[in-house]
Every structure is written in structure tokens, then in C-alpha cells.
Amino acid sequence: MSALPARPGALNPAALLDVENLRADVDAAVTAHLALLGAEVSAISPSAQAMVDEAAGLLLGGKRLRAAFCYWSFRAHGGSGDPADPARTAAVRVGAALELFQAAALLHDDVMDNSDTRRGRPTAHRAFAAQHVGAGWSGDADRFGDAAAILLGDLVLLAAQRELSAALEPLPATITEPVRARFDTMQSEVVVGQYLDVLVQAQPWGEDPASDEERARRVLRAKTASYSAAAPLALGALLAGRGTEAAATIEAAGLPLGEAFQLRDDVLGVFGDPAVTGKPAGDDLREGKRTVIVARTLALLPDPHGPQATVLTEALGDAHLTDEDVERVREVIVSSGALDAVEHLIVDLAVRAHALLDLAELGDPGRGVLTDLAHAAVDRAA
């Protein structure tokens, strides 16, 4: 396993997002959009204000990593850091659009995965179901919660489109057209990736672990790697006016980085600390997620139908797993060597991403911050 390049002077992940006031500026753009959305929704019907309140609760708790990749790619490709520069404002607002798009994807994803918590608070469909129960409304509370969360996801997706359009309005068509095209493609990639995820959950699993792992990696490349790192990096280059060739070069670095980012999420989904991740321990197991770490475990076990494999396969999708059940699964994963194997894979992907970043024609301070952000995306506990 190759070691990651050392960055002794790197800022901590939280501080990275504050460089050049980026987090505050993205937060302000998101908040301003939510205010406009709230006024519009309330004018249609005050009864729907709960939708905007729920969206705000989700949106104000994000890492802003996607916005940071976009902005610092913009800076690394020659974009201005002057707050008065319209191009800089556009880069910030495209970052806000990325945050809105991610929120829409999470709202839908949580319904499909039947998740209970997100960022330390009840998921939207659970919150809407609880509202239904508390008000004593008629009908099925869970069905109401799912429907409301899906509609909220649609509303936030529209908000992402509107924020993108507003961000691009002051810029010339030579920039706006490729940016819009890449954003649109990103959305298609995520939707198709989400479908592939649903498909993987439905198809037979466990007979061919190597094939299972490749299917799982295909899902995360389409569903997560694109919009977590590759597309934001490409968008930054396009916003700086560097064109499609520079965008393709930086996107090539974003693909292995985005895959490493999601593999880290998969590890945390089983081994993460709930106090840090904001989700219960072993939540991915309860949701039955067919991840790389699960496939690798089955591949490495001496008997794919033995008692250890049974512990794992019977745990997948069991919503009533106890902490003790989760610990037994963790022991199986660790003893099989799968955890070490996936950690090696994460490092290999991250090393590849850093090597490709080194090859890109980037300027400082953007180059340095992008390198630090790449480390923060992978070396994290939440």
C-alpha cells in the first residue's frame, strides 16, 4: 500500500472550509435562497411552511465539501478571490446549488433506504410521519411521511436549478453553457446511480462476491463519486473559463477521490461512532446496503456459506439489529481481512487522485487547498 503524500502544514478539515470566508458565503447563499423559497411557499399555502423548515434543518448542517471542491478548483484554475468579482460570486452560488442538489438527493435516498436519522436528527420522512401522528390526522402516518419527503426532495431539486440559473446569469455564454451541461449530466449520473443502487438491492447477492463488488463500485462511481468530487472540480474549472480540456483533467482526479470518499462512508456506516457520524452504529447493515466492504468480506471468508457468512448475510436488512448484533458483524468483517483490504483500496484510490492533481495545471493558493481538501475527504470520522 502506498502512503499518502504528507501535508504537515495542512489545516484541519473544519478550518479548510472557512478559508476565504467560503463556508459563510455559501451558507449565506443557501439561506437567502431558502428565504425566497419560504416566502413563495407561504404565499401558496401557509400549511406547506413545514416543508421549508425541514429543508432548512437539513441544509444548514452540511459539510460544504462539494461547494469547496468547486470553489477551490475555480481558484486553482485562475479564478479571482475578490468578493466583488462577479465570477467569484458565481462560483460561490454554484457551490450553493450543489449543496441544494445534494440535499434533494439525500431526501430521496433516505426514503428509499428507510433511514431513521440524518446528521444527528430524524430524517425528513420520519419527521413528517411524527407530525402526522402528533396532529392525529387520518390515514397512514408512514405513507404520509414518505410522500411529503419525496415532494420536498422535488422542491429542493427545483431550488438547485433556480440557484444555478441565478448564479450563471451575469456570466458569458462561453462559460454558462458548459457549466450548465456538466451540471445537467451530473444530475443524470446521480439518478441513474440511484437506480443502479436500487437494482443491486433487488438482484441476487452473495454467489459471486467479485461480481458483487464490481457492481457495488459501479454504483458508488455513478451515484456518489460524480457529484461528490468529480463534477464540482470540473465545474470550478469551467467557471474559471479554462474550458472542457482543463475540466476533464481535474475531473479525472475527482473520480478516484470521489470513490475513496464513498468507500470511507461505507466503512463509517459499519464502524463509525454515532456521536460523530450522526447515524446509529451499523445503520448501513440495518438498511441492507450492498457495499464493497460487505462483498469483500464474503469474498475473503474461507467458507462463503459458513457460520461467519451467515452472521453477515442474516444481518443485512434486519431493521432490529442490536448493538451486540452489529458488533458480531464487525468481528466477522475484521477477522476476514475485509476492513484492512478496503482501507488499502481507499489509500490506493487517494494516492491516484493526488497524483492526477499533481499533473493538473493548477495555481496557488488553490492547488494547496485542493490537496488539503482531498485529504479531508478521505481521512475523516464523519
C-alpha positions as CSV (number, residue, x, y, z in Angstrom):
1,M,0.0,0.0,0.0
2,S,1.4,3.4,-1.0
3,A,1.4,6.1,1.6
4,L,-0.5,9.4,1.0
5,P,1.7,12.4,0.5
6,A,2.5,14.2,3.7
7,R,0.9,17.5,4.4
8,P,2.3,18.6,7.8
9,G,1.0,22.2,7.4
10,A,-2.5,21.2,6.3
11,L,-5.4,22.9,8.1
12,N,-7.9,20.8,10.0
13,P,-11.0,19.9,7.9
14,A,-13.3,22.4,9.6
15,A,-10.9,25.3,9.1
16,L,-10.4,24.4,5.5
17,L,-14.0,25.3,4.7
18,D,-13.5,28.7,6.3
19,V,-10.6,29.8,4.1
20,E,-11.5,33.0,2.1
21,N,-14.8,33.0,4.1
22,L,-16.2,30.3,1.8
23,R,-18.4,28.5,4.3
24,A,-20.0,31.7,5.4
25,D,-20.6,32.8,1.9
26,V,-22.1,29.5,0.8
27,D,-24.3,29.5,3.9
28,A,-25.5,33.0,3.1
29,A,-26.4,32.0,-0.4
30,V,-28.3,28.9,0.8
31,T,-30.0,30.9,3.5
32,A,-31.0,33.6,1.0
33,H,-32.5,31.0,-1.3
34,L,-34.4,29.3,1.5
35,A,-35.8,32.7,2.5
36,L,-37.1,33.3,-1.1
37,L,-38.4,29.7,-1.2
38,G,-40.2,30.2,2.2
39,A,-41.9,33.3,1.0
40,E,-43.0,31.7,-2.2
41,V,-44.3,28.5,-0.4
42,S,-46.1,30.5,2.3
43,A,-47.8,32.6,-0.4
44,I,-49.1,29.4,-2.0
45,S,-50.2,28.0,1.4
46,P,-49.0,28.6,4.9
47,S,-49.7,24.9,5.6
48,A,-46.7,24.0,3.5
49,Q,-44.2,26.0,5.5
50,A,-43.2,22.8,7.3
51,M,-41.5,21.8,4.0
52,V,-39.2,24.8,4.0
53,D,-38.5,24.3,7.8
54,E,-37.5,20.7,7.2
55,A,-35.3,21.7,4.2
56,A,-33.6,24.3,6.3
57,G,-32.8,21.8,9.1
58,L,-31.1,19.6,6.6
59,L,-29.3,22.2,4.6
60,L,-27.8,24.1,7.5
61,G,-25.9,21.1,8.7
62,G,-23.8,20.1,5.7
63,K,-20.0,19.8,5.4
64,R,-20.0,22.1,2.3
65,L,-17.3,19.8,0.8
66,R,-18.8,19.9,-2.7
67,A,-19.0,23.7,-2.7
68,A,-15.4,23.8,-1.5
69,F,-14.2,21.5,-4.3
70,C,-16.0,23.7,-6.9
71,Y,-14.7,27.0,-5.4
72,W,-11.1,25.9,-4.9
73,S,-11.0,24.3,-8.4
74,F,-12.2,27.7,-9.7
75,R,-9.4,29.5,-7.7
76,A,-6.8,26.9,-8.7
77,H,-7.7,27.5,-12.4
78,G,-7.1,31.2,-12.1
79,G,-10.5,32.4,-10.8
80,S,-10.5,35.5,-8.6
81,G,-10.8,35.5,-4.8
82,D,-12.1,39.1,-4.8
83,P,-15.5,39.1,-3.1
84,A,-16.6,41.9,-5.5
85,D,-15.8,39.9,-8.6
86,P,-19.0,38.6,-10.3
87,A,-17.2,35.4,-11.3
88,R,-16.3,34.7,-7.7
89,T,-19.9,35.3,-6.6
90,A,-21.0,32.9,-9.4
91,A,-18.6,30.2,-8.1
92,V,-20.0,30.5,-4.6
93,R,-23.6,30.3,-5.8
94,V,-22.9,27.3,-8.0
95,G,-21.5,25.8,-4.8
96,A,-24.8,26.6,-3.1
97,A,-26.6,24.9,-6.0
98,L,-24.5,21.8,-5.4
99,E,-25.5,21.8,-1.7
100,L,-29.2,22.1,-2.7
101,F,-28.8,19.3,-5.1
102,Q,-27.2,17.1,-2.5
103,A,-30.0,17.8,-0.1
104,A,-32.6,16.8,-2.7
105,A,-30.6,13.6,-3.3
106,L,-30.4,12.8,0.4
107,L,-34.2,13.4,0.9
108,H,-35.0,10.9,-1.7
109,D,-32.2,8.5,-0.7
110,D,-33.4,8.4,2.9
111,V,-36.9,7.4,1.8
112,M,-35.5,4.6,-0.4
113,D,-33.2,3.4,2.3
114,N,-35.9,3.8,5.0
115,S,-33.3,5.7,7.1
116,D,-34.2,7.0,10.6
117,T,-31.6,9.7,11.1
118,R,-29.5,12.1,9.1
119,R,-26.9,14.5,10.5
120,G,-28.0,13.7,14.1
121,R,-31.7,14.5,13.5
122,P,-34.7,12.5,12.3
123,T,-34.8,12.1,8.5
124,A,-37.5,14.2,6.8
125,H,-39.9,11.3,6.2
126,R,-39.7,10.3,9.9
127,A,-40.3,14.0,10.9
128,F,-43.3,14.3,8.7
129,A,-44.7,11.0,9.9
130,A,-44.3,12.2,13.5
131,Q,-46.1,15.4,12.6
132,H,-49.0,13.3,11.2
133,V,-49.2,11.2,14.4
134,G,-48.9,14.2,16.7
135,A,-51.7,16.0,14.9
136,G,-54.0,12.9,14.9
137,W,-54.5,13.1,11.1
138,S,-56.3,10.3,9.2
139,G,-54.5,7.7,7.1
140,D,-51.2,6.0,7.4
141,A,-48.5,8.2,9.0
142,D,-45.5,6.5,7.4
143,R,-47.1,6.8,3.9
144,F,-47.7,10.5,4.5
145,G,-44.1,10.9,5.7
146,D,-42.7,9.2,2.6
147,A,-44.9,11.3,0.3
148,A,-44.0,14.6,2.0
149,A,-40.3,13.8,1.9
150,I,-40.4,12.9,-1.8
151,L,-42.2,16.1,-2.6
152,L,-39.7,18.1,-0.5
153,G,-36.9,16.5,-2.4
154,D,-38.5,17.6,-5.7
155,L,-38.9,21.1,-4.3
156,V,-35.3,21.3,-3.3
157,L,-34.2,19.9,-6.6
158,L,-36.1,22.8,-8.3
159,A,-34.3,25.1,-5.9
160,A,-31.0,23.8,-7.0
161,Q,-31.9,24.5,-10.7
162,R,-33.0,28.0,-9.8
163,E,-29.9,28.8,-7.8
164,L,-27.7,27.6,-10.6
165,S,-29.6,29.8,-13.2
166,A,-29.2,32.8,-10.9
167,A,-25.5,32.1,-10.4
168,L,-24.8,31.9,-14.1
169,E,-26.9,34.9,-15.2
170,P,-24.1,37.5,-15.1
171,L,-21.6,35.3,-17.0
172,P,-21.0,35.0,-20.7
173,A,-22.4,32.1,-22.7
174,T,-18.9,30.7,-23.3
175,I,-18.9,29.8,-19.6
176,T,-22.5,29.3,-18.7
177,E,-23.2,26.7,-21.5
178,P,-20.5,24.2,-20.5
179,V,-21.3,24.7,-16.8
180,R,-25.0,24.0,-17.3
181,A,-24.2,21.0,-19.5
182,R,-21.9,19.5,-16.8
183,F,-24.4,20.2,-14.0
184,D,-27.2,18.5,-16.0
185,T,-25.0,15.5,-16.8
186,M,-24.1,15.2,-13.1
187,Q,-27.8,15.1,-12.2
188,S,-28.4,12.3,-14.7
189,E,-25.4,10.3,-13.3
190,V,-26.8,10.5,-9.8
191,V,-30.3,9.5,-10.8
192,V,-29.0,6.5,-12.8
193,G,-26.6,5.6,-10.0
194,Q,-29.5,5.7,-7.5
195,Y,-31.4,3.3,-9.8
196,L,-28.4,1.0,-10.0
197,D,-28.3,1.0,-6.2
198,V,-32.0,0.0,-6.0
199,L,-31.3,-2.7,-8.7
200,V,-28.4,-4.1,-6.7
201,Q,-30.5,-4.4,-3.6
202,A,-33.1,-6.4,-5.6
203,Q,-30.8,-8.7,-7.5
204,P,-29.3,-12.0,-6.2
205,W,-26.3,-11.4,-4.0
206,G,-23.6,-13.5,-2.4
207,E,-23.0,-16.2,-5.1
208,D,-20.2,-14.3,-6.9
209,P,-18.5,-11.8,-4.4
210,A,-16.1,-10.5,-7.1
211,S,-19.0,-9.6,-9.3
212,D,-20.9,-8.2,-6.4
213,E,-18.0,-5.9,-5.5
214,E,-17.7,-4.6,-9.1
215,R,-21.5,-3.9,-9.1
216,A,-21.1,-2.0,-5.8
217,R,-18.2,0.0,-7.1
218,R,-20.2,0.8,-10.3
219,V,-23.0,2.2,-8.1
220,L,-20.8,4.4,-6.0
221,R,-18.9,5.7,-9.0
222,A,-22.2,6.8,-10.7
223,K,-24.2,7.8,-7.6
224,T,-21.6,9.4,-5.4
225,A,-18.1,9.9,-7.0
226,S,-19.5,12.2,-9.7
227,Y,-21.4,14.7,-7.6
228,S,-19.1,14.5,-4.5
229,A,-15.9,15.4,-6.2
230,A,-15.6,14.9,-10.0
231,A,-18.4,17.2,-11.1
232,P,-17.7,20.0,-8.6
233,L,-14.0,20.0,-9.6
234,A,-14.9,20.2,-13.3
235,L,-17.5,22.9,-12.6
236,G,-14.8,25.0,-10.9
237,A,-12.5,24.8,-13.9
238,L,-15.3,25.7,-16.3
239,L,-16.4,28.7,-14.1
240,A,-12.8,30.0,-14.3
241,G,-13.1,29.9,-18.1
242,R,-10.4,27.3,-18.6
243,G,-12.6,25.1,-20.9
244,T,-13.5,21.5,-21.2
245,E,-9.9,20.2,-21.5
246,A,-8.9,21.5,-18.1
247,A,-12.2,20.4,-16.7
248,A,-11.6,16.9,-17.9
249,T,-8.1,16.8,-16.4
250,I,-9.3,17.8,-13.0
251,E,-12.3,15.6,-13.2
252,A,-10.0,12.6,-13.8
253,A,-8.6,13.3,-10.3
254,G,-12.0,13.7,-8.9
255,L,-13.2,10.2,-9.9
256,P,-10.9,8.1,-7.7
257,L,-11.2,10.8,-5.0
258,G,-15.0,10.5,-5.1
259,E,-14.8,6.7,-4.9
260,A,-12.4,6.9,-2.0
261,F,-14.8,9.4,-0.3
262,Q,-17.7,7.0,-0.6
263,L,-15.7,3.9,0.5
264,R,-14.9,5.9,3.6
265,D,-18.6,6.5,4.1
266,D,-19.2,2.7,3.7
267,V,-16.6,2.0,6.4
268,L,-18.1,4.6,8.7
269,G,-21.6,3.1,8.0
270,V,-20.5,0.0,9.9
271,F,-17.7,1.2,12.2
272,G,-18.4,4.9,12.7
273,D,-19.1,6.5,16.1
274,P,-22.8,7.6,16.2
275,A,-21.8,10.7,18.2
276,V,-19.6,11.8,15.3
277,T,-21.5,10.4,12.2
278,G,-25.0,11.4,13.4
279,K,-26.3,8.0,12.5
280,P,-26.8,4.9,14.6
281,A,-23.9,2.3,14.7
282,G,-24.4,-0.2,11.9
283,D,-27.1,1.7,10.2
284,D,-25.9,0.6,6.7
285,L,-26.4,-3.0,7.9
286,R,-29.9,-2.4,9.0
287,E,-30.7,-0.8,5.7
288,G,-29.3,-3.8,3.9
289,K,-26.8,-1.8,1.8
290,R,-24.8,-4.0,-0.6
291,T,-21.4,-2.2,-0.2
292,V,-17.9,-3.0,-1.2
293,I,-16.9,-3.9,2.3
294,V,-19.7,-6.5,2.5
295,A,-18.8,-8.0,-0.8
296,R,-15.1,-8.1,0.1
297,T,-15.9,-9.8,3.4
298,L,-17.9,-12.6,1.6
299,A,-15.0,-13.0,-0.9
300,L,-12.4,-13.4,1.9
301,L,-14.3,-15.7,4.2
302,P,-12.9,-19.3,4.0
303,D,-16.5,-20.6,3.6
304,P,-19.0,-18.4,1.7
305,H,-21.8,-20.4,3.2
306,G,-20.3,-21.0,6.7
307,P,-21.4,-19.6,10.1
308,Q,-19.5,-16.3,9.7
309,A,-21.1,-15.6,6.3
310,T,-24.5,-16.4,7.8
311,V,-23.9,-13.8,10.6
312,L,-23.3,-11.2,7.9
313,T,-26.0,-12.1,5.4
314,E,-28.7,-12.5,8.0
315,A,-27.8,-9.1,9.5
316,L,-28.2,-7.3,6.1
317,G,-31.6,-5.6,6.0
318,D,-32.5,-6.6,9.6
319,A,-34.0,-3.3,11.0
320,H,-34.0,-4.7,14.5
321,L,-30.2,-5.4,14.8
322,T,-29.0,-4.7,18.3
323,D,-25.6,-3.1,19.1
324,E,-24.4,-6.6,20.0
325,D,-25.5,-7.9,16.6
326,V,-23.6,-5.1,14.9
327,E,-20.5,-5.9,17.0
328,R,-20.7,-9.6,15.8
329,V,-20.8,-8.4,12.2
330,R,-17.9,-6.1,12.8
331,E,-15.9,-9.0,14.2
332,V,-16.6,-11.0,11.0
333,I,-15.6,-8.2,8.8
334,V,-12.3,-7.5,10.7
335,S,-11.4,-11.2,11.0
336,S,-11.9,-11.8,7.3
337,G,-9.4,-9.1,6.5
338,A,-12.0,-7.1,4.6
339,L,-11.6,-3.9,6.7
340,D,-7.9,-3.8,6.0
341,A,-8.5,-4.6,2.3
342,V,-10.9,-1.7,1.9
343,E,-8.6,0.6,3.8
344,H,-5.9,-0.3,1.4
345,L,-8.2,0.3,-1.5
346,I,-9.1,3.8,-0.1
347,V,-5.5,4.7,0.1
348,D,-4.7,3.4,-3.4
349,L,-7.5,5.5,-4.8
350,A,-6.5,8.6,-2.8
351,V,-2.9,8.2,-4.0
352,R,-4.1,8.0,-7.6
353,A,-6.2,11.1,-7.1
354,H,-3.3,13.1,-5.6
355,A,-1.0,12.0,-8.5
356,L,-3.6,13.3,-11.0
357,L,-4.0,16.5,-9.1
358,D,-0.2,17.0,-9.3
359,L,-0.3,16.6,-13.1
360,A,-3.0,19.3,-13.5
361,E,-2.0,22.8,-14.3
362,L,-3.1,24.5,-11.1
363,G,-2.1,27.6,-9.4
364,D,-1.8,28.6,-5.7
365,P,-3.4,29.0,-3.3
366,G,-6.0,26.8,-5.0
367,R,-3.6,23.9,-5.5
368,G,-2.7,23.7,-1.9
369,V,-6.2,23.9,-0.6
370,L,-7.4,21.3,-3.1
371,T,-4.7,18.9,-1.9
372,D,-5.8,19.5,1.7
373,L,-9.5,19.1,0.8
374,A,-8.6,15.8,-0.9
375,H,-7.1,14.6,2.4
376,A,-10.0,15.8,4.4
377,A,-12.5,14.0,2.2
378,V,-10.8,10.6,2.9
379,D,-9.2,11.0,6.3
380,R,-12.4,11.7,8.3
381,A,-14.6,10.2,11.1
382,A,-17.9,11.5,9.8
